[in-house]
Amino acid sequence: MADKGGISVAVIEPVEVVRSGLEHLLKLSEGFTQVFSEPSVEAFLAWEQQGATILIMHHPLEGENGCGLALVHAHFEHLRILAFAYKASPAGMRCAARSGACGYLPMTASSKETTAALDDVRKRGHSFYAPFLITCVGGTVELPGLPLFDLTEQQMAILRLLSDPEEYSNHQIGDKLDLAVSTVETYRKHILKALGVRSSIAAVVKAIGLGLIDLPEPKK
């Protein structure tokens, strides 16, 4: 297969029509080059070139392919694996992440959503399905497979205050944490950068979705 430049992408998908659809999407997506497309994990493990950077892989929660992702990840740790499932669920996403996936999508995702997920995996290293992240609040603080966020204890404390319904100002946050207002402002900027967002509201929503902080208790 000719290499026309861009990030090299491999596809493992047992259903031919779905595989063809993904191949077509990759041809239309700028910055990606399909270098492999086969129905099974075995075929991928036997592939001699192993030139892929991202792997799009079917990952059902149950069935013979359930452990396939973990097997691929164990052999090729450099691969960024974007898993998808026909019966996608938060539980399935957790399972995929534990097996080494750095992204997860339902098969019902649109072409635009799939391309956006590939872009996120390419640029940020991960792309987990946002609605499922929101439902995963509680339990473990982080999903295996997600990068650790470079936030100090004080910055996490600020993030929790930003999520409070009281809507604390920088001055009030500084008073509560015994920090200078300028320090609070600097920490807030770092929080936005670490989470890859542009506003405090977006930072709070993403942090809750990722399980970094809990949903705030409603005021009585």
Rosetta constraint file for C-alpha pairs under 8 A:
AtomPair CA 1 CA 35 HARMONIC 6.43 0.50
AtomPair CA 3 CA 33 HARMONIC 6.68 0.50
AtomPair CA 3 CA 35 HARMONIC 7.49 0.50
AtomPair CA 4 CA 33 HARMONIC 6.54 0.50
AtomPair CA 5 CA 31 HARMONIC 7.22 0.50
AtomPair CA 5 CA 32 HARMONIC 7.29 0.50
AtomPair CA 5 CA 33 HARMONIC 6.33 0.50
AtomPair CA 6 CA 30 HARMONIC 7.79 0.50
AtomPair CA 6 CA 31 HARMONIC 4.40 0.50
AtomPair CA 6 CA 32 HARMONIC 4.72 0.50
AtomPair CA 6 CA 33 HARMONIC 5.66 0.50
AtomPair CA 7 CA 31 HARMONIC 6.03 0.50
AtomPair CA 7 CA 32 HARMONIC 4.64 0.50
AtomPair CA 7 CA 33 HARMONIC 5.84 0.50
AtomPair CA 7 CA 52 HARMONIC 7.87 0.50
AtomPair CA 7 CA 53 HARMONIC 6.49 0.50
AtomPair CA 7 CA 54 HARMONIC 7.52 0.50
AtomPair CA 7 CA 122 HARMONIC 7.79 0.50
AtomPair CA 8 CA 32 HARMONIC 5.98 0.50
AtomPair CA 8 CA 33 HARMONIC 4.84 0.50
AtomPair CA 8 CA 34 HARMONIC 5.82 0.50
AtomPair CA 8 CA 35 HARMONIC 6.02 0.50
AtomPair CA 8 CA 51 HARMONIC 6.89 0.50
AtomPair CA 8 CA 52 HARMONIC 4.81 0.50
AtomPair CA 8 CA 53 HARMONIC 5.33 0.50
AtomPair CA 8 CA 54 HARMONIC 6.48 0.50
AtomPair CA 9 CA 32 HARMONIC 6.62 0.50
AtomPair CA 9 CA 33 HARMONIC 5.84 0.50
AtomPair CA 9 CA 34 HARMONIC 4.76 0.50
AtomPair CA 9 CA 35 HARMONIC 5.84 0.50
AtomPair CA 9 CA 36 HARMONIC 7.04 0.50
AtomPair CA 9 CA 52 HARMONIC 5.28 0.50
AtomPair CA 9 CA 53 HARMONIC 6.03 0.50
AtomPair CA 9 CA 54 HARMONIC 4.83 0.50
AtomPair CA 9 CA 55 HARMONIC 5.67 0.50
AtomPair CA 9 CA 56 HARMONIC 7.28 0.50
AtomPair CA 10 CA 34 HARMONIC 5.88 0.50
AtomPair CA 10 CA 35 HARMONIC 5.61 0.50
AtomPair CA 10 CA 36 HARMONIC 4.48 0.50
AtomPair CA 10 CA 37 HARMONIC 5.86 0.50
AtomPair CA 10 CA 52 HARMONIC 5.80 0.50
AtomPair CA 10 CA 53 HARMONIC 7.88 0.50
AtomPair CA 10 CA 54 HARMONIC 6.40 0.50
AtomPair CA 10 CA 55 HARMONIC 4.76 0.50
AtomPair CA 10 CA 56 HARMONIC 6.20 0.50
AtomPair CA 11 CA 19 HARMONIC 7.33 0.50
AtomPair CA 11 CA 22 HARMONIC 7.82 0.50
AtomPair CA 11 CA 34 HARMONIC 7.85 0.50
AtomPair CA 11 CA 36 HARMONIC 5.99 0.50
AtomPair CA 11 CA 37 HARMONIC 4.61 0.50
AtomPair CA 11 CA 38 HARMONIC 6.49 0.50
AtomPair CA 11 CA 55 HARMONIC 5.80 0.50
AtomPair CA 11 CA 56 HARMONIC 4.85 0.50
AtomPair CA 11 CA 57 HARMONIC 5.96 0.50
AtomPair CA 12 CA 19 HARMONIC 7.68 0.50
AtomPair CA 12 CA 37 HARMONIC 6.00 0.50
AtomPair CA 12 CA 38 HARMONIC 5.34 0.50
AtomPair CA 12 CA 39 HARMONIC 5.35 0.50
AtomPair CA 12 CA 40 HARMONIC 5.88 0.50
AtomPair CA 12 CA 41 HARMONIC 6.63 0.50
AtomPair CA 12 CA 44 HARMONIC 7.43 0.50
AtomPair CA 12 CA 55 HARMONIC 7.57 0.50
AtomPair CA 12 CA 56 HARMONIC 6.37 0.50
AtomPair CA 12 CA 57 HARMONIC 4.87 0.50
AtomPair CA 12 CA 58 HARMONIC 6.46 0.50
AtomPair CA 13 CA 18 HARMONIC 7.13 0.50
AtomPair CA 13 CA 19 HARMONIC 5.58 0.50
AtomPair CA 13 CA 37 HARMONIC 7.67 0.50
AtomPair CA 13 CA 38 HARMONIC 6.44 0.50
AtomPair CA 13 CA 39 HARMONIC 4.65 0.50
AtomPair CA 13 CA 40 HARMONIC 6.67 0.50
AtomPair CA 13 CA 57 HARMONIC 6.28 0.50
AtomPair CA 13 CA 58 HARMONIC 5.62 0.50
AtomPair CA 14 CA 19 HARMONIC 7.43 0.50
AtomPair CA 14 CA 38 HARMONIC 7.41 0.50
AtomPair CA 14 CA 39 HARMONIC 3.97 0.50
AtomPair CA 14 CA 40 HARMONIC 6.20 0.50
AtomPair CA 14 CA 58 HARMONIC 7.89 0.50
AtomPair CA 15 CA 19 HARMONIC 6.17 0.50
AtomPair CA 15 CA 39 HARMONIC 6.95 0.50
AtomPair CA 16 CA 20 HARMONIC 6.08 0.50
AtomPair CA 16 CA 39 HARMONIC 7.51 0.50
AtomPair CA 17 CA 21 HARMONIC 6.24 0.50
AtomPair CA 18 CA 22 HARMONIC 6.32 0.50
AtomPair CA 19 CA 23 HARMONIC 6.21 0.50
AtomPair CA 19 CA 37 HARMONIC 7.29 0.50
AtomPair CA 19 CA 38 HARMONIC 7.93 0.50
AtomPair CA 19 CA 39 HARMONIC 7.93 0.50
AtomPair CA 20 CA 24 HARMONIC 6.18 0.50
AtomPair CA 21 CA 25 HARMONIC 6.20 0.50
AtomPair CA 22 CA 26 HARMONIC 6.20 0.50
AtomPair CA 23 CA 27 HARMONIC 6.37 0.50
AtomPair CA 23 CA 34 HARMONIC 7.01 0.50
AtomPair CA 23 CA 37 HARMONIC 7.72 0.50
AtomPair CA 24 CA 28 HARMONIC 6.50 0.50
AtomPair CA 25 CA 29 HARMONIC 6.11 0.50
AtomPair CA 25 CA 111 HARMONIC 7.05 0.50
AtomPair CA 25 CA 115 HARMONIC 7.99 0.50
AtomPair CA 26 CA 30 HARMONIC 7.88 0.50
AtomPair CA 26 CA 32 HARMONIC 6.25 0.50
AtomPair CA 26 CA 33 HARMONIC 6.69 0.50
AtomPair CA 26 CA 34 HARMONIC 6.44 0.50
AtomPair CA 27 CA 32 HARMONIC 7.59 0.50
AtomPair CA 27 CA 33 HARMONIC 7.12 0.50
AtomPair CA 27 CA 34 HARMONIC 7.47 0.50
AtomPair CA 29 CA 115 HARMONIC 6.90 0.50
AtomPair CA 35 CA 51 HARMONIC 7.31 0.50
AtomPair CA 35 CA 52 HARMONIC 6.72 0.50
AtomPair CA 36 CA 52 HARMONIC 7.82 0.50
AtomPair CA 38 CA 43 HARMONIC 6.55 0.50
AtomPair CA 38 CA 44 HARMONIC 7.14 0.50
AtomPair CA 39 CA 43 HARMONIC 7.39 0.50
AtomPair CA 40 CA 44 HARMONIC 6.71 0.50
AtomPair CA 41 CA 45 HARMONIC 6.24 0.50
AtomPair CA 41 CA 65 HARMONIC 7.97 0.50
AtomPair CA 41 CA 68 HARMONIC 6.25 0.50
AtomPair CA 41 CA 72 HARMONIC 7.39 0.50
AtomPair CA 42 CA 46 HARMONIC 6.22 0.50
AtomPair CA 43 CA 47 HARMONIC 6.24 0.50
AtomPair CA 45 CA 72 HARMONIC 7.26 0.50
AtomPair CA 52 CA 79 HARMONIC 7.15 0.50
AtomPair CA 53 CA 78 HARMONIC 7.35 0.50
AtomPair CA 53 CA 79 HARMONIC 5.39 0.50
AtomPair CA 53 CA 80 HARMONIC 6.32 0.50
AtomPair CA 54 CA 79 HARMONIC 5.66 0.50
AtomPair CA 54 CA 80 HARMONIC 4.70 0.50
AtomPair CA 54 CA 81 HARMONIC 5.79 0.50
AtomPair CA 54 CA 82 HARMONIC 7.23 0.50
AtomPair CA 54 CA 121 HARMONIC 7.97 0.50
AtomPair CA 54 CA 122 HARMONIC 7.86 0.50
AtomPair CA 55 CA 79 HARMONIC 6.62 0.50
AtomPair CA 55 CA 80 HARMONIC 6.14 0.50
AtomPair CA 55 CA 81 HARMONIC 4.72 0.50
AtomPair CA 55 CA 82 HARMONIC 6.04 0.50
AtomPair CA 56 CA 81 HARMONIC 6.01 0.50
AtomPair CA 56 CA 82 HARMONIC 4.86 0.50
AtomPair CA 56 CA 83 HARMONIC 5.91 0.50
AtomPair CA 56 CA 84 HARMONIC 7.59 0.50
AtomPair CA 57 CA 69 HARMONIC 7.59 0.50
AtomPair CA 57 CA 81 HARMONIC 6.95 0.50
AtomPair CA 57 CA 82 HARMONIC 6.25 0.50
AtomPair CA 57 CA 83 HARMONIC 4.89 0.50
AtomPair CA 57 CA 84 HARMONIC 6.35 0.50
AtomPair CA 58 CA 65 HARMONIC 7.83 0.50
AtomPair CA 58 CA 83 HARMONIC 5.73 0.50
AtomPair CA 58 CA 84 HARMONIC 5.13 0.50
AtomPair CA 58 CA 85 HARMONIC 5.75 0.50
AtomPair CA 59 CA 65 HARMONIC 6.39 0.50
AtomPair CA 59 CA 66 HARMONIC 6.05 0.50
AtomPair CA 59 CA 68 HARMONIC 7.83 0.50
AtomPair CA 59 CA 69 HARMONIC 6.94 0.50
AtomPair CA 59 CA 83 HARMONIC 5.70 0.50
AtomPair CA 59 CA 84 HARMONIC 5.69 0.50
AtomPair CA 59 CA 85 HARMONIC 5.39 0.50
AtomPair CA 59 CA 96 HARMONIC 7.01 0.50
AtomPair CA 60 CA 65 HARMONIC 6.67 0.50
AtomPair CA 60 CA 66 HARMONIC 5.73 0.50
AtomPair CA 60 CA 84 HARMONIC 7.72 0.50
AtomPair CA 60 CA 85 HARMONIC 5.30 0.50
AtomPair CA 60 CA 86 HARMONIC 7.18 0.50
AtomPair CA 60 CA 87 HARMONIC 7.18 0.50
AtomPair CA 60 CA 88 HARMONIC 7.66 0.50
AtomPair CA 60 CA 92 HARMONIC 7.16 0.50
AtomPair CA 61 CA 66 HARMONIC 5.70 0.50
AtomPair CA 61 CA 85 HARMONIC 7.96 0.50
AtomPair CA 61 CA 91 HARMONIC 7.93 0.50
AtomPair CA 61 CA 92 HARMONIC 5.21 0.50
AtomPair CA 61 CA 95 HARMONIC 6.91 0.50
AtomPair CA 61 CA 96 HARMONIC 7.86 0.50
AtomPair CA 62 CA 66 HARMONIC 5.42 0.50
AtomPair CA 64 CA 68 HARMONIC 7.63 0.50
AtomPair CA 65 CA 69 HARMONIC 7.43 0.50
AtomPair CA 67 CA 71 HARMONIC 6.38 0.50
AtomPair CA 67 CA 99 HARMONIC 7.65 0.50
AtomPair CA 68 CA 72 HARMONIC 6.26 0.50
AtomPair CA 69 CA 73 HARMONIC 6.10 0.50
AtomPair CA 69 CA 96 HARMONIC 7.43 0.50
AtomPair CA 69 CA 99 HARMONIC 6.10 0.50
AtomPair CA 69 CA 100 HARMONIC 7.00 0.50
AtomPair CA 69 CA 101 HARMONIC 7.43 0.50
AtomPair CA 70 CA 74 HARMONIC 6.04 0.50
AtomPair CA 70 CA 99 HARMONIC 4.49 0.50
AtomPair CA 70 CA 100 HARMONIC 6.04 0.50
AtomPair CA 71 CA 75 HARMONIC 6.41 0.50
AtomPair CA 72 CA 76 HARMONIC 5.99 0.50
AtomPair CA 73 CA 77 HARMONIC 5.17 0.50
AtomPair CA 73 CA 79 HARMONIC 7.08 0.50
AtomPair CA 73 CA 81 HARMONIC 7.95 0.50
AtomPair CA 73 CA 99 HARMONIC 7.33 0.50
AtomPair CA 73 CA 100 HARMONIC 5.76 0.50
AtomPair CA 73 CA 101 HARMONIC 7.87 0.50
AtomPair CA 80 CA 101 HARMONIC 6.96 0.50
AtomPair CA 80 CA 102 HARMONIC 6.02 0.50
AtomPair CA 80 CA 121 HARMONIC 7.16 0.50
AtomPair CA 80 CA 125 HARMONIC 7.25 0.50
AtomPair CA 81 CA 100 HARMONIC 7.27 0.50
AtomPair CA 81 CA 101 HARMONIC 4.81 0.50
AtomPair CA 81 CA 102 HARMONIC 5.56 0.50
AtomPair CA 81 CA 103 HARMONIC 6.48 0.50
AtomPair CA 82 CA 101 HARMONIC 5.98 0.50
AtomPair CA 82 CA 102 HARMONIC 6.02 0.50
AtomPair CA 82 CA 103 HARMONIC 4.45 0.50
AtomPair CA 82 CA 104 HARMONIC 5.64 0.50
AtomPair CA 82 CA 105 HARMONIC 7.59 0.50
AtomPair CA 82 CA 118 HARMONIC 7.68 0.50
AtomPair CA 82 CA 121 HARMONIC 7.70 0.50
AtomPair CA 82 CA 127 HARMONIC 7.82 0.50
AtomPair CA 83 CA 96 HARMONIC 6.86 0.50
AtomPair CA 83 CA 101 HARMONIC 6.27 0.50
AtomPair CA 83 CA 102 HARMONIC 7.93 0.50
AtomPair CA 83 CA 103 HARMONIC 5.95 0.50
AtomPair CA 83 CA 104 HARMONIC 4.71 0.50
AtomPair CA 83 CA 105 HARMONIC 6.37 0.50
AtomPair CA 84 CA 88 HARMONIC 7.17 0.50
AtomPair CA 84 CA 104 HARMONIC 5.41 0.50
AtomPair CA 84 CA 105 HARMONIC 4.60 0.50
AtomPair CA 84 CA 106 HARMONIC 5.35 0.50
AtomPair CA 84 CA 107 HARMONIC 5.98 0.50
AtomPair CA 85 CA 105 HARMONIC 6.82 0.50
AtomPair CA 85 CA 106 HARMONIC 5.27 0.50
AtomPair CA 85 CA 107 HARMONIC 5.53 0.50
AtomPair CA 86 CA 106 HARMONIC 6.16 0.50
AtomPair CA 86 CA 107 HARMONIC 4.99 0.50
AtomPair CA 86 CA 108 HARMONIC 7.44 0.50
AtomPair CA 87 CA 106 HARMONIC 7.07 0.50
AtomPair CA 87 CA 107 HARMONIC 7.70 0.50
AtomPair CA 88 CA 92 HARMONIC 6.08 0.50
AtomPair CA 88 CA 93 HARMONIC 7.34 0.50
AtomPair CA 88 CA 105 HARMONIC 7.22 0.50
AtomPair CA 88 CA 106 HARMONIC 4.95 0.50
AtomPair CA 88 CA 107 HARMONIC 7.37 0.50
AtomPair CA 89 CA 93 HARMONIC 6.20 0.50
AtomPair CA 89 CA 106 HARMONIC 7.85 0.50
AtomPair CA 89 CA 132 HARMONIC 6.87 0.50
AtomPair CA 90 CA 94 HARMONIC 6.28 0.50
AtomPair CA 90 CA 132 HARMONIC 4.93 0.50
AtomPair CA 90 CA 133 HARMONIC 7.17 0.50
AtomPair CA 90 CA 135 HARMONIC 6.97 0.50
AtomPair CA 90 CA 136 HARMONIC 6.59 0.50
AtomPair CA 91 CA 95 HARMONIC 6.24 0.50
AtomPair CA 92 CA 96 HARMONIC 6.11 0.50
AtomPair CA 93 CA 97 HARMONIC 6.08 0.50
AtomPair CA 93 CA 104 HARMONIC 6.05 0.50
AtomPair CA 93 CA 128 HARMONIC 7.79 0.50
AtomPair CA 93 CA 132 HARMONIC 7.58 0.50
AtomPair CA 94 CA 98 HARMONIC 6.12 0.50
AtomPair CA 94 CA 143 HARMONIC 6.68 0.50
AtomPair CA 94 CA 144 HARMONIC 7.79 0.50
AtomPair CA 95 CA 99 HARMONIC 6.26 0.50
AtomPair CA 96 CA 100 HARMONIC 6.48 0.50
AtomPair CA 96 CA 101 HARMONIC 5.42 0.50
AtomPair CA 96 CA 104 HARMONIC 7.33 0.50
AtomPair CA 97 CA 101 HARMONIC 4.65 0.50
AtomPair CA 97 CA 102 HARMONIC 6.36 0.50
AtomPair CA 97 CA 103 HARMONIC 7.38 0.50
AtomPair CA 97 CA 104 HARMONIC 7.96 0.50
AtomPair CA 97 CA 143 HARMONIC 6.55 0.50
AtomPair CA 97 CA 144 HARMONIC 5.49 0.50
AtomPair CA 97 CA 145 HARMONIC 5.07 0.50
AtomPair CA 97 CA 146 HARMONIC 7.69 0.50
AtomPair CA 98 CA 143 HARMONIC 7.40 0.50
AtomPair CA 98 CA 144 HARMONIC 5.18 0.50
AtomPair CA 98 CA 145 HARMONIC 6.46 0.50
AtomPair CA 100 CA 144 HARMONIC 7.57 0.50
AtomPair CA 100 CA 145 HARMONIC 5.75 0.50
AtomPair CA 101 CA 145 HARMONIC 6.11 0.50
AtomPair CA 102 CA 121 HARMONIC 7.29 0.50
AtomPair CA 102 CA 125 HARMONIC 6.82 0.50
AtomPair CA 102 CA 126 HARMONIC 4.78 0.50
AtomPair CA 102 CA 127 HARMONIC 6.50 0.50
AtomPair CA 102 CA 128 HARMONIC 7.25 0.50
AtomPair CA 102 CA 145 HARMONIC 5.37 0.50
AtomPair CA 102 CA 146 HARMONIC 6.46 0.50
AtomPair CA 103 CA 117 HARMONIC 7.58 0.50
AtomPair CA 103 CA 121 HARMONIC 7.06 0.50
AtomPair CA 103 CA 126 HARMONIC 5.33 0.50
AtomPair CA 103 CA 127 HARMONIC 4.42 0.50
AtomPair CA 103 CA 128 HARMONIC 4.63 0.50
AtomPair CA 103 CA 129 HARMONIC 7.49 0.50
AtomPair CA 104 CA 127 HARMONIC 6.65 0.50
AtomPair CA 104 CA 128 HARMONIC 4.94 0.50
AtomPair CA 104 CA 129 HARMONIC 5.79 0.50
AtomPair CA 105 CA 109 HARMONIC 6.64 0.50
AtomPair CA 105 CA 114 HARMONIC 7.59 0.50
AtomPair CA 105 CA 128 HARMONIC 6.99 0.50
AtomPair CA 105 CA 129 HARMONIC 5.64 0.50
AtomPair CA 106 CA 129 HARMONIC 7.91 0.50
AtomPair CA 109 CA 113 HARMONIC 5.79 0.50
AtomPair CA 109 CA 114 HARMONIC 6.26 0.50
AtomPair CA 110 CA 114 HARMONIC 6.15 0.50
AtomPair CA 111 CA 115 HARMONIC 6.07 0.50
AtomPair CA 112 CA 116 HARMONIC 6.08 0.50
AtomPair CA 113 CA 117 HARMONIC 6.10 0.50
AtomPair CA 114 CA 118 HARMONIC 6.28 0.50
AtomPair CA 115 CA 119 HARMONIC 6.21 0.50
AtomPair CA 116 CA 120 HARMONIC 6.18 0.50
AtomPair CA 117 CA 121 HARMONIC 6.18 0.50
AtomPair CA 117 CA 127 HARMONIC 5.52 0.50
AtomPair CA 117 CA 128 HARMONIC 7.96 0.50
AtomPair CA 118 CA 122 HARMONIC 6.10 0.50
AtomPair CA 118 CA 127 HARMONIC 7.70 0.50
AtomPair CA 119 CA 123 HARMONIC 6.01 0.50
AtomPair CA 120 CA 124 HARMONIC 5.29 0.50
AtomPair CA 120 CA 125 HARMONIC 6.52 0.50
AtomPair CA 120 CA 126 HARMONIC 6.09 0.50
AtomPair CA 120 CA 127 HARMONIC 5.61 0.50
AtomPair CA 121 CA 125 HARMONIC 4.31 0.50
AtomPair CA 121 CA 126 HARMONIC 4.53 0.50
AtomPair CA 121 CA 127 HARMONIC 5.65 0.50
AtomPair CA 122 CA 126 HARMONIC 7.86 0.50
AtomPair CA 126 CA 146 HARMONIC 6.64 0.50
AtomPair CA 126 CA 147 HARMONIC 7.84 0.50
AtomPair CA 128 CA 132 HARMONIC 7.89 0.50
AtomPair CA 128 CA 133 HARMONIC 7.03 0.50
AtomPair CA 129 CA 133 HARMONIC 6.32 0.50
AtomPair CA 130 CA 134 HARMONIC 6.35 0.50
AtomPair CA 130 CA 209 HARMONIC 7.10 0.50
AtomPair CA 131 CA 135 HARMONIC 6.68 0.50
AtomPair CA 132 CA 136 HARMONIC 6.30 0.50
AtomPair CA 133 CA 137 HARMONIC 7.00 0.50
AtomPair CA 133 CA 209 HARMONIC 4.71 0.50
AtomPair CA 133 CA 210 HARMONIC 5.74 0.50
AtomPair CA 133 CA 211 HARMONIC 7.79 0.50
AtomPair CA 134 CA 208 HARMONIC 6.76 0.50
AtomPair CA 134 CA 209 HARMONIC 3.98 0.50
AtomPair CA 134 CA 210 HARMONIC 7.04 0.50
AtomPair CA 134 CA 211 HARMONIC 8.00 0.50
AtomPair CA 135 CA 209 HARMONIC 7.23 0.50
AtomPair CA 136 CA 209 HARMONIC 6.88 0.50
AtomPair CA 136 CA 210 HARMONIC 7.41 0.50
AtomPair CA 136 CA 211 HARMONIC 6.83 0.50
AtomPair CA 137 CA 208 HARMONIC 6.32 0.50
AtomPair CA 137 CA 209 HARMONIC 5.99 0.50
AtomPair CA 137 CA 210 HARMONIC 6.85 0.50
AtomPair CA 137 CA 211 HARMONIC 4.77 0.50
AtomPair CA 137 CA 214 HARMONIC 6.75 0.50
AtomPair CA 137 CA 215 HARMONIC 7.64 0.50
AtomPair CA 138 CA 211 HARMONIC 6.09 0.50
AtomPair CA 138 CA 214 HARMONIC 6.57 0.50
AtomPair CA 139 CA 211 HARMONIC 7.85 0.50
AtomPair CA 140 CA 211 HARMONIC 7.20 0.50
AtomPair CA 141 CA 210 HARMONIC 7.63 0.50
AtomPair CA 141 CA 211 HARMONIC 5.06 0.50
AtomPair CA 141 CA 212 HARMONIC 5.45 0.50
AtomPair CA 141 CA 213 HARMONIC 7.70 0.50
AtomPair CA 142 CA 146 HARMONIC 7.09 0.50
AtomPair CA 142 CA 210 HARMONIC 6.57 0.50
AtomPair CA 142 CA 211 HARMONIC 6.04 0.50
AtomPair CA 142 CA 212 HARMONIC 6.66 0.50
AtomPair CA 143 CA 210 HARMONIC 7.57 0.50
AtomPair CA 149 CA 194 HARMONIC 6.24 0.50
AtomPair CA 149 CA 195 HARMONIC 7.31 0.50
AtomPair CA 150 CA 194 HARMONIC 6.41 0.50
AtomPair CA 151 CA 155 HARMONIC 5.73 0.50
AtomPair CA 151 CA 156 HARMONIC 6.28 0.50
AtomPair CA 151 CA 191 HARMONIC 6.98 0.50
AtomPair CA 151 CA 194 HARMONIC 7.44 0.50
AtomPair CA 152 CA 156 HARMONIC 6.19 0.50
AtomPair CA 153 CA 157 HARMONIC 6.17 0.50
AtomPair CA 154 CA 158 HARMONIC 6.29 0.50
AtomPair CA 154 CA 177 HARMONIC 7.82 0.50
AtomPair CA 155 CA 159 HARMONIC 6.20 0.50
AtomPair CA 155 CA 187 HARMONIC 6.00 0.50
AtomPair CA 155 CA 188 HARMONIC 7.46 0.50
AtomPair CA 155 CA 191 HARMONIC 6.93 0.50
AtomPair CA 156 CA 160 HARMONIC 6.25 0.50
AtomPair CA 157 CA 161 HARMONIC 6.36 0.50
AtomPair CA 158 CA 162 HARMONIC 6.14 0.50
AtomPair CA 158 CA 173 HARMONIC 6.96 0.50
AtomPair CA 158 CA 184 HARMONIC 7.73 0.50
AtomPair CA 158 CA 187 HARMONIC 7.95 0.50
AtomPair CA 158 CA 188 HARMONIC 7.54 0.50
AtomPair CA 159 CA 163 HARMONIC 6.45 0.50
AtomPair CA 159 CA 188 HARMONIC 7.96 0.50
AtomPair CA 159 CA 191 HARMONIC 7.60 0.50
AtomPair CA 159 CA 203 HARMONIC 7.95 0.50
AtomPair CA 159 CA 204 HARMONIC 6.88 0.50
AtomPair CA 160 CA 164 HARMONIC 6.59 0.50
AtomPair CA 160 CA 213 HARMONIC 6.64 0.50
AtomPair CA 161 CA 167 HARMONIC 7.64 0.50
AtomPair CA 161 CA 168 HARMONIC 6.79 0.50
AtomPair CA 161 CA 173 HARMONIC 7.15 0.50
AtomPair CA 162 CA 167 HARMONIC 6.39 0.50
AtomPair CA 162 CA 168 HARMONIC 6.65 0.50
AtomPair CA 162 CA 200 HARMONIC 7.11 0.50
AtomPair CA 162 CA 201 HARMONIC 7.99 0.50
AtomPair CA 162 CA 204 HARMONIC 6.95 0.50
AtomPair CA 163 CA 167 HARMONIC 7.44 0.50
AtomPair CA 163 CA 201 HARMONIC 7.94 0.50
AtomPair CA 163 CA 204 HARMONIC 5.73 0.50
AtomPair CA 163 CA 215 HARMONIC 7.91 0.50
AtomPair CA 163 CA 216 HARMONIC 6.41 0.50
AtomPair CA 164 CA 168 HARMONIC 7.51 0.50
AtomPair CA 164 CA 216 HARMONIC 5.90 0.50
AtomPair CA 164 CA 217 HARMONIC 7.98 0.50
AtomPair CA 165 CA 216 HARMONIC 7.28 0.50
AtomPair CA 165 CA 218 HARMONIC 7.20 0.50
AtomPair CA 165 CA 219 HARMONIC 7.30 0.50
AtomPair CA 168 CA 172 HARMONIC 5.69 0.50
AtomPair CA 168 CA 173 HARMONIC 6.12 0.50
AtomPair CA 169 CA 173 HARMONIC 6.13 0.50
AtomPair CA 170 CA 174 HARMONIC 6.02 0.50
AtomPair CA 170 CA 181 HARMONIC 5.96 0.50
AtomPair CA 170 CA 184 HARMONIC 6.24 0.50
AtomPair CA 170 CA 185 HARMONIC 6.92 0.50
AtomPair CA 171 CA 175 HARMONIC 6.24 0.50
AtomPair CA 171 CA 181 HARMONIC 5.70 0.50
AtomPair CA 172 CA 176 HARMONIC 6.19 0.50
AtomPair CA 173 CA 177 HARMONIC 6.13 0.50
AtomPair CA 173 CA 179 HARMONIC 7.78 0.50
AtomPair CA 173 CA 184 HARMONIC 7.30 0.50
AtomPair CA 174 CA 178 HARMONIC 5.40 0.50
AtomPair CA 174 CA 179 HARMONIC 4.45 0.50
AtomPair CA 174 CA 180 HARMONIC 5.64 0.50
AtomPair CA 174 CA 181 HARMONIC 5.57 0.50
AtomPair CA 174 CA 184 HARMONIC 6.30 0.50
AtomPair CA 175 CA 179 HARMONIC 6.56 0.50
AtomPair CA 179 CA 183 HARMONIC 6.32 0.50
AtomPair CA 179 CA 184 HARMONIC 6.63 0.50
AtomPair CA 180 CA 184 HARMONIC 6.43 0.50
AtomPair CA 181 CA 185 HARMONIC 6.24 0.50
AtomPair CA 182 CA 186 HARMONIC 6.22 0.50
AtomPair CA 183 CA 187 HARMONIC 6.08 0.50
AtomPair CA 184 CA 188 HARMONIC 6.08 0.50
AtomPair CA 185 CA 189 HARMONIC 6.40 0.50
AtomPair CA 186 CA 190 HARMONIC 6.39 0.50
AtomPair CA 187 CA 191 HARMONIC 6.16 0.50
AtomPair CA 188 CA 192 HARMONIC 6.39 0.50
AtomPair CA 188 CA 200 HARMONIC 7.75 0.50
AtomPair CA 189 CA 193 HARMONIC 6.29 0.50
AtomPair CA 190 CA 194 HARMONIC 5.98 0.50
AtomPair CA 191 CA 195 HARMONIC 6.19 0.50
AtomPair CA 191 CA 203 HARMONIC 7.39 0.50
AtomPair CA 192 CA 196 HARMONIC 5.90 0.50
AtomPair CA 192 CA 197 HARMONIC 5.17 0.50
AtomPair CA 192 CA 198 HARMONIC 5.98 0.50
AtomPair CA 192 CA 199 HARMONIC 6.67 0.50
AtomPair CA 192 CA 200 HARMONIC 6.93 0.50
AtomPair CA 192 CA 203 HARMONIC 6.08 0.50
AtomPair CA 193 CA 197 HARMONIC 6.42 0.50
AtomPair CA 193 CA 198 HARMONIC 7.72 0.50
AtomPair CA 195 CA 203 HARMONIC 6.42 0.50
AtomPair CA 195 CA 206 HARMONIC 7.47 0.50
AtomPair CA 195 CA 207 HARMONIC 7.74 0.50
AtomPair CA 197 CA 202 HARMONIC 6.12 0.50
AtomPair CA 197 CA 203 HARMONIC 6.05 0.50
AtomPair CA 198 CA 202 HARMONIC 6.91 0.50
AtomPair CA 198 CA 203 HARMONIC 7.67 0.50
AtomPair CA 199 CA 203 HARMONIC 6.25 0.50
AtomPair CA 200 CA 204 HARMONIC 6.21 0.50
AtomPair CA 201 CA 205 HARMONIC 6.26 0.50
AtomPair CA 202 CA 206 HARMONIC 6.05 0.50
AtomPair CA 203 CA 207 HARMONIC 5.94 0.50
AtomPair CA 204 CA 208 HARMONIC 6.10 0.50
AtomPair CA 205 CA 209 HARMONIC 6.10 0.50
AtomPair CA 206 CA 210 HARMONIC 6.06 0.50
AtomPair CA 207 CA 211 HARMONIC 6.13 0.50
AtomPair CA 207 CA 212 HARMONIC 5.07 0.50
AtomPair CA 207 CA 213 HARMONIC 5.91 0.50
AtomPair CA 208 CA 212 HARMONIC 5.94 0.50
AtomPair CA 208 CA 213 HARMONIC 5.22 0.50
AtomPair CA 208 CA 214 HARMONIC 5.89 0.50
AtomPair CA 208 CA 215 HARMONIC 6.29 0.50
